[in-house]
Amino acid sequence: MGLPARRPGHWLRIGPLGTVGAAIPFGIAAKLAKPASRVVVLTGDGGFAMHGWEMHTALRHQVPITVVIGNEQYKA
């Protein structure tokens, strides 16, 4: 990973479980746990496709997060 954690408790990743798309729900939870901190979610286009509706949850509950979506252009 190219982004190091600079302080303890400021980096959350899914880990080796292969869970696709959990980044947005994790980001919402991180913002609720640390409301004064800025939360930036990095996700792929497939992960966003699985959990894009969680953006509605964040908006409805006024949980401000930033989501960056990588266009991986998967070709089968």
C-alpha positions as CSV (number, residue, x, y, z in Angstrom):
1,M,0.0,0.0,0.0
2,G,1.3,3.4,-0.9
3,L,-0.3,5.4,1.9
4,P,1.3,4.9,5.3
5,A,-0.6,5.4,8.6
6,R,0.9,8.4,10.3
7,R,-0.6,8.0,13.7
8,P,-2.1,5.0,15.5
9,G,-5.8,4.6,15.0
10,H,-5.9,6.6,11.7
11,W,-5.8,3.8,9.1
12,L,-8.5,1.2,8.7
13,R,-8.3,-1.5,6.1
14,I,-10.3,-4.6,5.3
15,G,-7.4,-7.0,5.6
16,P,-6.8,-10.3,3.9
17,L,-10.4,-11.5,3.9
18,G,-11.1,-10.4,0.3
19,T,-14.2,-8.4,1.3
20,V,-15.1,-6.3,-1.7
21,G,-16.9,-3.0,-1.2
22,A,-16.7,-2.6,2.6
23,A,-14.7,0.6,2.3
24,I,-17.7,3.0,2.3
25,P,-19.4,1.4,5.3
26,F,-16.0,1.4,7.1
27,G,-15.6,5.1,6.3
28,I,-19.0,5.9,7.7
29,A,-18.2,4.0,10.9
30,A,-14.8,5.7,11.1
31,K,-16.4,9.2,10.8
32,L,-19.0,8.3,13.5
33,A,-16.2,7.0,15.8
34,K,-14.0,10.2,15.2
35,P,-16.3,13.0,14.1
36,A,-13.6,15.7,14.2
37,S,-11.4,13.8,11.8
38,R,-11.4,14.0,8.0
39,V,-12.3,10.6,6.5
40,V,-11.2,9.7,3.0
41,V,-12.4,6.4,1.5
42,L,-10.4,4.8,-1.3
43,T,-12.5,2.2,-3.2
44,G,-12.6,0.6,-6.6
45,D,-15.4,0.8,-9.1
46,G,-16.5,-2.7,-8.3
47,G,-16.6,-2.0,-4.6
48,F,-18.5,1.1,-5.2
49,A,-21.0,-0.8,-7.3
50,M,-21.6,-3.1,-4.3
51,H,-22.0,-0.5,-1.7
52,G,-22.7,2.8,-3.5
53,W,-26.1,3.0,-1.8
54,E,-24.3,3.5,1.5
55,M,-23.6,7.0,0.2
56,H,-27.3,7.6,0.7
57,T,-27.0,6.4,4.3
58,A,-24.1,8.9,4.8
59,L,-26.1,11.7,3.3
60,R,-29.3,10.9,5.1
61,H,-27.5,10.8,8.5
62,Q,-25.3,13.8,7.6
63,V,-22.0,11.9,7.9
64,P,-19.5,13.8,5.8
65,I,-16.9,11.6,4.1
66,T,-14.9,11.9,1.0
67,V,-14.9,8.9,-1.4
68,V,-12.3,8.4,-4.2
69,I,-13.3,5.8,-6.7
70,G,-10.6,4.1,-8.8
71,N,-11.7,3.2,-12.4
72,E,-10.0,-0.2,-12.7
73,Q,-11.7,-0.9,-16.1
74,Y,-12.0,-4.6,-15.5
75,K,-12.3,-6.6,-18.7
76,A,-13.5,-10.2,-18.6
